Amino acid sequence: MSDWMVTQSSSSGRRPRALSPLREHLRDTFWFAPTAAMVGVFVVWVGAEALDTAIVDSLQRGRDYETLDELLRFAQDAKAVVSAVGSAMMTFIGVVFSISLVAVQMASGQFTPRVVRLFVRSRITKATFAVFLATFVLTLLVLTSFDTADDPRSVTTVPLVQSVLTLCMVGLSLLLFVLYVNATLRLMRISHVIARIASESFRVPASMPVPVGGQEAVPVGGREAVPVGGREAPGHGTETGWVPHDGRAGVLRDVHIARLVRVARKHGVVLRLIPRIGDFVVPGMPVLAVHGGPVPPRRVLRYAISVGVERTYHQDLAFGLRQLADISLRALSPAINDPTTAVQALDRVVQFLAALSRRPLDAALHRDRAGAVRLVQPVPDWTELVDLGFTEVRGCAVGSPQVSRRMLAGLDDLLLLAPPERREPLLRHRELLRQAVGLAASTASDRDFALRPDRQGIG
């Protein structure tokens, strides 16, 4: 396979799948879900209060004061419960999430600081925090609805529905607390953390354009395509301009693919993303190359490129491998010395590379509705992914037979899956590992033992 193979969309008339950067950014924040829950519970309380008022008006018009009297007695009992819930809920929230912060700190120190994102993105964590705060806000609102009148004929409202709603929220809070504790304990176990990283990583190639007809070169005006890093783009001529980055410096988190495709189609050009997702960009650095026409106005490209302080899973194909390598390196450090964790991380590295072993890489082509290429997005090639998964771990695996045996078994498995043109980096890493272990082993028997492939490390 030549260096400039690219992936194509599943059909020429299919519109590129719209990936929502906004959704991913909200998942990386912790304020949106609690804020939405508090606003939502206020709206629900307004409706419940109106329903309670309608119930009291109906009973007063029917002169059913006996029922109203019973409701007043129920309200007095419910008021004590609601007051107790309101006073205890914030204390409960503080204790629970203080413990959680300690757990997150321990996990980041033992695994890698980047696993904190798993806690932030955890749906059960956000749901628990949101429901806890919503319950507290609801108790305060319900307490304002209690009527001090004792005469059923003069009462204006009895918070019957509101009290029942509060009790339901308390029950939901207790249920979510149990689920939250279970989820937090799972995230503190390295096997589940590694599995979550792998699961998030597989979403990136799943969202990329699906290749059609195997690995196929895309012609440029009757000629063959040139490398993505060159000066031409599929279907159009040489570069006619570029768009500089005018925001803050930071990591290129993602690009709004659907918006860039629309802009390129409207202006009759092809846009090529110059840096890869995960690269650090600074103001003035070229981020988009324009082919086949004038540069689109800057205003139409606003908010199409997102820059942040850290990498995300959204469109970053290599970020998962980066985290797995970090976990392996920390596990093999003298301070931790946990080769079994490194083996577990290598299991997922092999799994991820196996899934990409026959997939065209280097770039993804995003097409418009008519099937014309409008956005060229560079992605890491096969050699870069293999190097990322094995190079640093190989350097630390020399003194750990368990890790060297697992790495050799993984390389052998990938050699069976990868096409012939992709075997060179795998053979290179296997030979480098054999040389390093041979130099480090004190005896021939130790060398032979460390170089015996084993999928469990040391069975």
GUVEXVEX-801503 format. One record per residue (C-alpha): x, y, z; residue in one letter; residue number from 1. Coordinates in steps of 0.05 Angstrom, whole numbers, plus 32768, in hexadecimal, padded with zeros to 4 digits. Layout:
# GUVEXVEX-801503
NODE     u     v     w  residu  num
NODE     X     Y     Z       A  NUM
...
//
This chain:
# GUVEXVEX-801503
NODE     u     v     w  residu  num
NODE  8000  8000  8000       M    1
NODE  801C  8043  7FED       S    2
NODE  8024  807B  801F       D    3
NODE  7FEC  80A4  8003       W    4
NODE  7FB3  8072  800A       M    5
NODE  7F75  8094  8025       V    6
NODE  7F31  807F  803F       T    7
NODE  7EF2  8090  801A       Q    8
NODE  7EA9  8097  802C       S    9
NODE  7E7B  805B  8026       S   10
NODE  7E58  8077  7FE9       S   11
NODE  7E63  80B2  7FBC       S   12
NODE  7E1E  80CF  7FCA       G   13
NODE  7E1F  80C5  8015       R   14
NODE  7E25  8103  8040       R   15
NODE  7E5F  8102  8072       P   16
NODE  7E4A  80EC  80B6       R   17
NODE  7E42  812B  80E1       A   18
NODE  7E6D  8125  811F       L   19
NODE  7E57  8155  8155       S   20
NODE  7E92  8177  8177       P   21
NODE  7E60  819B  81A4       L   22
NODE  7E46  815A  81BF       R   23
NODE  7E8C  8141  81CD       E   24
NODE  7EA0  8181  81EF       H   25
NODE  7E64  817E  821C       L   26
NODE  7E76  8137  822E       R   27
NODE  7EBB  8151  8244       D   28
NODE  7E9B  8185  8273       T   29
NODE  7E7D  8179  82B7       F   30
NODE  7E4F  81B5  82BC       W   31
NODE  7E1D  81AA  8284       F   32
NODE  7DF7  816E  82A0       A   33
NODE  7DED  818A  82E7       P   34
NODE  7DD9  81CE  82CB       T   35
NODE  7DA7  81AF  829B       A   36
NODE  7D8B  8184  82D4       A   37
NODE  7D81  81C0  8301       M   38
NODE  7D5E  81E7  82CA       V   39
NODE  7D34  81AB  82B9       G   40
NODE  7D1F  819E  8301       V   41
NODE  7D09  81E6  8307       F   42
NODE  7CDC  81DE  82CA       V   43
NODE  7CC0  819E  82E7       V   44
NODE  7CB3  81C0  832A       W   45
NODE  7C8C  81F8  8308       V   46
NODE  7C60  81C4  82E7       G   47
NODE  7C57  819D  8328       A   48
NODE  7C45  81DC  834D       E   49
NODE  7C11  81EE  8319       A   50
NODE  7BF4  81A8  831F       L   51
NODE  7BF1  81AD  836B       D   52
NODE  7BCD  81EF  8366       T   53
NODE  7B9B  81D1  8335       A   54
NODE  7B8E  8197  8365       I   55
NODE  7B81  81C7  83A0       V   56
NODE  7B53  81F3  8375       D   57
NODE  7B2C  81B7  835F       S   58
NODE  7B22  819E  83A6       L   59
NODE  7B0E  81E3  83BF       Q   60
NODE  7ADB  81EC  8388       R   61
NODE  7ABE  81A8  839A       G   62
NODE  7AC0  81BB  83E4       R   63
NODE  7AE5  817B  83F4       D   64
NODE  7B07  8198  8431       Y   65
NODE  7B10  8155  8452       E   66
NODE  7B3F  813F  841A       T   67
NODE  7B63  8182  841E       L   68
NODE  7B6C  8179  8468       D   69
NODE  7B8C  8135  845C       E   70
NODE  7BB9  8153  8428       L   71
NODE  7BCF  8189  8459       L   72
NODE  7BE2  8155  848C       R   73
NODE  7C09  812F  8456       F   74
NODE  7C2C  8170  8443       A   75
NODE  7C43  817B  848A       Q   76
NODE  7C61  8136  848D       D   77
NODE  7C80  813E  8449       A   78
NODE  7C9D  8181  845C       K   79
NODE  7CC7  8160  8492       A   80
NODE  7CE2  812D  8460       V   81
NODE  7CF1  8162  842C       V   82
NODE  7D15  818E  845F       S   83
NODE  7D40  8153  8475       A   84
NODE  7D51  8141  842C       V   85
NODE  7D63  8189  841C       G   86
NODE  7D91  8191  8458       S   87
NODE  7DB4  814E  844D       A   88
NODE  7DBB  814E  8401       M   89
NODE  7DF3  8181  83FA       M   90
NODE  7E1A  8160  8432       T   91
NODE  7E11  811E  840E       F   92
NODE  7E28  813B  83CC       I   93
NODE  7E66  8159  83EC       G   94
NODE  7E7B  8118  840D       V   95
NODE  7E6F  80EC  83D0       V   96
NODE  7E94  8118  839F       F   97
NODE  7ECD  8126  83CF       S   98
NODE  7ED9  80DB  83D1       I   99
NODE  7ED4  80DA  8385       S  100
NODE  7F09  810F  837D       L  101
NODE  7F38  80E5  83A8       V  102
NODE  7F29  80A8  837D       A  103
NODE  7F37  80D0  833D       V  104
NODE  7F79  80E9  835A       Q  105
NODE  7F8E  80A3  836C       M  106
NODE  7F7B  8089  8327       A  107
NODE  7FA1  80C0  8302       S  108
NODE  7FDF  80B4  832C       G  109
NODE  7FDE  8068  8322       Q  110
NODE  7FC9  8064  82D8       F  111
NODE  7FD2  80A6  82B2       T  112
NODE  7FB6  80ED  82BC       P  113
NODE  7F90  80E6  827B       R  114
NODE  7F60  80B3  829A       V  115
NODE  7F3F  80EB  82C1       V  116
NODE  7F18  80F8  8280       R  117
NODE  7EF6  80B5  828A       L  118
NODE  7ED9  80CD  82CC       F  119
NODE  7EC5  8110  82AE       V  120
NODE  7EA3  80EE  8272       R  121
NODE  7E81  80B9  829D       S  122
NODE  7E36  80BF  8292       R  123
NODE  7E24  80A0  82D5       I  124
NODE  7E50  80D2  82F9       T  125
NODE  7E2F  810D  82D7       K  126
NODE  7DEA  80F0  82E0       A  127
NODE  7DF6  80E5  832B       T  128
NODE  7E10  812B  8336       F  129
NODE  7DD7  8148  830D       A  130
NODE  7DA0  8122  8331       V  131
NODE  7DBF  8133  8376       F  132
NODE  7DBF  817D  8366       L  133
NODE  7D7B  817A  8346       A  134
NODE  7D5F  8159  8385       T  135
NODE  7D7D  818E  83B1       F  136
NODE  7D60  81C6  8386       V  137
NODE  7D1D  81A4  8384       L  138
NODE  7D19  819F  83D0       T  139
NODE  7D27  81EA  83D6       L  140
NODE  7CF0  81FA  83A4       L  141
NODE  7CBE  81CB  83C4       V  142
NODE  7CCA  81EA  8409       L  143
NODE  7CB4  822D  83ED       T  144
NODE  7C71  820E  83D8       S  145
NODE  7C5A  81F7  841C       F  146
NODE  7C1E  8220  8434       D  147
NODE  7C1C  8233  847E       T  148
NODE  7BCF  8237  847F       A  149
NODE  7BAC  8202  84AA       D  150
NODE  7B66  820F  8490       D  151
NODE  7B56  81E6  8452       P  152
NODE  7B29  821D  8438       R  153
NODE  7B61  8251  8437       S  154
NODE  7B9A  8226  841D       V  155
NODE  7BB4  8239  83D8       T  156
NODE  7BE0  81FD  83C8       T  157
NODE  7BF5  81BB  83E5       V  158
NODE  7C37  81A1  83C8       P  159
NODE  7C1D  815A  83BE       L  160
NODE  7C3B  814D  8379       V  161
NODE  7C7A  8173  838B       Q  162
NODE  7C85  8149  83CA       S  163
NODE  7C7B  8108  83A4       V  164
NODE  7CAB  8121  836E       L  165
NODE  7CDF  8130  83A4       T  166
NODE  7CD9  80EB  83C1       L  167
NODE  7CE2  80CE  837B       C  168
NODE  7D20  80F8  8371       M  169
NODE  7D3C  80DF  83B4       V  170
NODE  7D30  8097  839E       G  171
NODE  7D52  80A5  835C       L  172
NODE  7D8D  80C5  8380       S  173
NODE  7D97  8087  83AB       L  174
NODE  7D94  805A  836E       L  175
NODE  7DC6  8084  8348       L  176
NODE  7DF3  8086  8384       F  177
NODE  7DF8  803A  8385       V  178
NODE  7E06  8039  833A       L  179
NODE  7E38  8072  8341       Y  180
NODE  7E60  804E  8377       V  181
NODE  7E62  800F  834C       N  182
NODE  7E78  8037  830E       A  183
NODE  7EAE  805C  8335       T  184
NODE  7ECA  801C  8352       L  185
NODE  7ECC  7FFF  830B       R  186
NODE  7EF2  803B  82F1       L  187
NODE  7F25  8032  8328       M  188
NODE  7F36  7FED  830D       R  189
NODE  7F6A  7FF0  82D7       I  190
NODE  7F4B  7FBA  82AC       S  191
NODE  7F0A  7FE2  82A6       H  192
NODE  7F31  8023  8299       V  193
NODE  7F58  8002  8260       I  194
NODE  7F18  7FE5  8244       A  195
NODE  7EF7  802A  8245       R  196
NODE  7F32  8049  8221       I  197
NODE  7F2F  8013  81EB       A  198
NODE  7EE4  801C  81E4       S  199
NODE  7EEB  8067  81DB       E  200
NODE  7F24  805D  81A9       S  201
NODE  7EFB  8030  817C       F  202
NODE  7EC7  8067  8172       R  203
NODE  7EF9  8090  814B       V  204
NODE  7F04  8060  8110       P  205
NODE  7EB9  804F  8112       A  206
NODE  7EA9  8099  8105       S  207
NODE  7EDA  80A0  80CC       M  208
NODE  7EC4  8097  8083       P  209
NODE  7EBE  804E  8072       V  210
NODE  7EEE  8037  803B       P  211
NODE  7ED0  801B  7FFB       V  212
NODE  7EEF  7FE6  7FCF       G  213
NODE  7F2C  7FDC  7FFB       G  214
NODE  7F67  800A  7FF9       Q  215
NODE  7F5F  8037  7FBD       E  216
NODE  7F85  8073  7FA5       A  217
NODE  7F5F  80B2  7F94       V  218
NODE  7F72  80D3  7F52       P  219
NODE  7F80  811D  7F4B       V  220
NODE  7F65  8136  7F08       G  221
NODE  7F78  80F7  7EE3       G  222
NODE  7FB9  80EE  7F09       R  223
NODE  7FC7  80C5  7F47       E  224
NODE  7FBE  80E5  7F8B       A  225
NODE  7FF9  8104  7FAE       V  226
NODE  800A  80FC  7FF8       P  227
NODE  7FDC  8120  8029       V  228
NODE  8016  814A  8040       G  229
NODE  8023  8162  7FFA       G  230
NODE  800A  819F  7FD5       R  231
NODE  7FCE  8180  7FB0       E  232
NODE  7F8C  8163  7FC4       A  233
NODE  7F5F  812E  7FA4       P  234
NODE  7F35  814A  7F6C       G  235
NODE  7F55  818F  7F6B       H  236
NODE  7F98  81AF  7F5A       G  237
NODE  7FCE  81CE  7F83       T  238
NODE  7FC3  81F4  7FC3       E  239
NODE  7FA5  8238  7FB9       T  240
NODE  7FA7  8252  8000       G  241
NODE  7FA4  8240  8049       W  242
NODE  7F7F  8254  8087       V  243
NODE  7FA8  8266  80C5       P  244
NODE  7F93  8256  810C       H  245
NODE  7F7C  8296  812E       D  246
NODE  7F66  827C  8171       G  247
NODE  7F8C  8269  81B0       R  248
NODE  7FC6  8238  81B0       A  249
NODE  7FB5  81F1  81C3       G  250
NODE  7FA8  81AB  81AD       V  251
NODE  7F7D  81A1  816E       L  252
NODE  7F43  817B  818E       R  253
NODE  7F16  8171  8151       D  254
NODE  7EF8  8193  8114       V  255
NODE  7EB0  819B  8101       H  256
NODE  7EB1  816E  80C4       I  257
NODE  7E6A  817B  80AC       A  258
NODE  7E74  81C7  80AF       R  259
NODE  7EB6  81C4  8089       L  260
NODE  7E98  8198  8054       V  261
NODE  7E5E  81C9  804B       R  262
NODE  7E8D  8204  8046       V  263
NODE  7EBA  81E1  8013       A  264
NODE  7E7F  81CD  7FE9       R  265
NODE  7E61  8212  7FEA       K  266
NODE  7EA2  8232  7FD3       H  267
NODE  7EB5  81FB  7FA3       G  268
NODE  7EF7  81E9  7FC4       V  269
NODE  7F18  81B0  7FE9       V  270
NODE  7F31  81BC  8030       L  271
NODE  7F6C  8195  804B       R  272
NODE  7F79  8193  8096       L  273
NODE  7FC4  81A0  809F       I  274
NODE  7FD0  818B  80E8       P  275
NODE  7FB6  814A  8101       R  276
NODE  7F84  8144  8139       I  277
NODE  7FAD  8146  8179       G  278
NODE  7FE3  8175  815E       D  279
NODE  7FF4  81B4  8185       F  280
NODE  7FE3  81F2  815D       V  281
NODE  7FF6  823B  8169       V  282
NODE  7FD8  827C  814E       P  283
NODE  7FEC  8288  8106       G  284
NODE  7FFB  823F  80F7       M  285
NODE  7FDA  8226  80B6       P  286
NODE  7FA1  81F6  80C8       V  287
NODE  7F7B  81F0  8086       L  288
NODE  7F96  81EE  803F       A  289
NODE  7F67  8203  8007       V  290
NODE  7F69  81E1  7FC3       H  291
NODE  7F44  81F3  7F83       G  292
NODE  7F2C  823A  7F94       G  293
NODE  7F31  8277  7FC0       P  294
NODE  7F35  8272  800B       V  295
NODE  7EEF  8274  802B       P  296
NODE  7EDF  82AF  8058       P  297
NODE  7EF8  82A7  809F       R  298
NODE  7EB3  82B2  80BC       R  299
NODE  7E97  8273  809C       V  300
NODE  7ECF  824A  80BA       L  301
NODE  7EC3  8264  8100       R  302
NODE  7EBA  822E  8135       Y  303
NODE  7ECC  81F8  8103       A  304
NODE  7F0E  81E9  8127       I  305
NODE  7F10  81DA  8171       S  306
NODE  7F4F  81E4  819A       V  307
NODE  7F55  81D0  81E3       G  308
NODE  7F88  81C1  821A       V  309
NODE  7F87  8175  8211       E  310
NODE  7F78  8141  81DD       R  311
NODE  7F35  811E  81D7       T  312
NODE  7F1B  80DD  81BB       Y  313
NODE  7EEB  80FE  818B       H  314
NODE  7F15  80FC  814A       Q  315
NODE  7F5A  80EB  8166       D  316
NODE  7F6C  80A5  814B       L  317
NODE  7FAD  80A0  8173       A  318
NODE  7F95  80BB  81B7       F  319
NODE  7F7F  8077  81D0       G  320
NODE  7FC1  8057  81BF       L  321
NODE  7FE5  8091  81E1       R  322
NODE  7FBF  8084  8222       Q  323
NODE  7FCB  8039  821F       L  324
NODE  8015  8045  8215       A  325
NODE  8016  8075  824F       D  326
NODE  7FF5  8042  827D       I  327
NODE  8027  800D  8267       S  328
NODE  8062  803B  8273       L  329
NODE  804A  804F  82B8       R  330
NODE  803C  8006  82CA       A  331
NODE  8083  7FF3  82B6       L  332
NODE  80A4  802C  82DD       S  333
NODE  80CE  8018  831A       P  334
NODE  809E  803E  8347       A  335
NODE  8062  8012  8334       I  336
NODE  8080  7FD3  8315       N  337
NODE  803F  7FB5  82FD       D  338
NODE  804D  7F8E  82BC       P  339
NODE  8008  7F6D  82BD       T  340
NODE  7FE8  7FB1  82B2       T  341
NODE  8018  7FBC  8277       A  342
NODE  8002  7F79  825A       V  343
NODE  7FB9  7F8D  8260       Q  344
NODE  7FC7  7FCE  823C       A  345
NODE  7FED  7FA8  8205       L  346
NODE  7FB0  7F7C  81FC       D  347
NODE  7F87  7FB9  81E8       R  348
NODE  7FC0  7FD5  81BD       V  349
NODE  7FC0  7F95  8195       V  350
NODE  7F74  7F95  8191       Q  351
NODE  7F73  7FDD  8176       F  352
NODE  7FAA  7FD1  8144       L  353
NODE  7F8A  7F91  812C       A  354
NODE  7F4A  7FB6  811D       A  355
NODE  7F71  7FE8  80F3       L  356
NODE  7FA1  7FB7  80D3       S  357
NODE  7F7B  7FB5  8090       R  358
NODE  7F5B  7FF9  8092       R  359
NODE  7F76  8030  8063       P  360
NODE  7F96  8067  808C       L  361
NODE  7FBE  80A7  8082       D  362
NODE  7F82  80D2  8071       A  363
NODE  7F36  80D3  8071       A  364
NODE  7F10  80F2  8038       L  365
NODE  7ECE  8112  8049       H  366
NODE  7E9E  811D  800F       R  367
NODE  7E61  8148  8003       D  368
NODE  7E1D  8130  7FEB       R  369
NODE  7E34  812E  7FA3       A  370
NODE  7E6E  8101  7FB4       G  371
NODE  7EA5  8135  7FAA       A  372
NODE  7EDF  8136  7FDB       V  373
NODE  7EDA  8175  8005       R  374
NODE  7F05  8168  8043       L  375
NODE  7F46  8141  8049       V  376
NODE  7F55  8130  8092       Q  377
NODE  7F9A  8111  80A1       P  378
NODE  7F9D  80D7  80D2       V  379
NODE  7FD8  80AE  80EB       P  380
NODE  7FF1  8078  80BD       D  381
NODE  7FFC  802F  80D0       W  382
NODE  8046  8037  80E0       T  383
NODE  8039  8071  810F       E  384
NODE  8003  804B  8134       L  385
NODE  802F  800E  813C       V  386
NODE  8069  8039  8155       D  387
NODE  803B  805C  8186       L  388
NODE  8021  801B  81A2       G  389
NODE  8064  7FF7  81AA       F  390
NODE  80A1  8024  81A9       T  391
NODE  80A1  8041  81EF       E  392
NODE  8086  8001  820F       V  393
NODE  80BB  7FD8  81EC       R  394
NODE  80F1  8003  820C       G  395
NODE  80D7  7FF5  8251       C  396
NODE  80C5  7FAC  8245       A  397
NODE  810D  7F94  8241       V  398
NODE  8111  7F83  828B       G  399
NODE  80CB  7F65  828F       S  400
NODE  80C4  7F20  826E       P  401
NODE  8079  7F22  8278       Q  402
NODE  8073  7F60  824C       V  403
NODE  80A5  7F4B  8217       S  404
NODE  8082  7F08  820E       R  405
NODE  803E  7F2A  8207       R  406
NODE  805A  7F5D  81D6       M  407
NODE  8078  7F26  81AB       L  408
NODE  8037  7F00  81AA       A  409
NODE  8011  7F3F  8197       G  410
NODE  8041  7F4F  815F       L  411
NODE  803B  7F08  8145       D  412
NODE  7FEF  7F0D  8146       D  413
NODE  7FF1  7F4F  8120       L  414
NODE  8020  7F31  80EC       L  415
NODE  7FEB  7EFD  80DE       L  416
NODE  7FB5  7F32  80D5       L  417
NODE  7FD9  7F6A  80B2       A  418
NODE  7FE2  7F6A  8066       P  419
NODE  8029  7F5F  804B       P  420
NODE  8035  7FA9  803F       E  421
NODE  8028  7FB9  8089       R  422
NODE  8055  7F85  80A8       R  423
NODE  8096  7FAD  80A6       E  424
NODE  808B  7FD6  80E6       P  425
NODE  8073  7F98  810B       L  426
NODE  80B1  7F71  80F6       L  427
NODE  80DD  7FAC  8109       R  428
NODE  80C0  7FB0  814F       H  429
NODE  80C7  7F65  8158       R  430
NODE  8110  7F66  8144       E  431
NODE  811F  7FA2  8170       L  432
NODE  80FF  7F80  81AB       L  433
NODE  8127  7F41  819F       R  434
NODE  8168  7F69  819C       Q  435
NODE  8158  7F90  81DB       A  436
NODE  8145  7F52  8203       V  437
NODE  8183  7F2E  81E9       G  438
NODE  81B0  7F66  8202       L  439
NODE  818E  7F6B  8245       A  440
NODE  8187  7F21  8256       A  441
NODE  81BE  7F05  8281       S  442
NODE  81B9  7EBE  8268       T  443
NODE  81A1  7E9B  8229       A  444
NODE  8169  7E78  824F       S  445
NODE  814F  7EBB  8269       D  446
NODE  8151  7ED7  8222       R  447
NODE  812B  7E9B  8206       D  448
NODE  80F7  7EA0  823D       F  449
NODE  80EC  7EEB  8233       A  450
NODE  80E6  7EE2  81E7       L  451
NODE  80B2  7EAA  81E9       R  452
NODE  806F  7EC7  81D1       P  453
NODE  8037  7EC2  8203       D  454
NODE  7FF4  7EE6  81FF       R  455
NODE  7FF0  7EE8  824B       Q  456
NODE  8037  7EFF  8255       G  457
NODE  8049  7EC6  8284       I  458
NODE  800D  7E98  827E       G  459
//
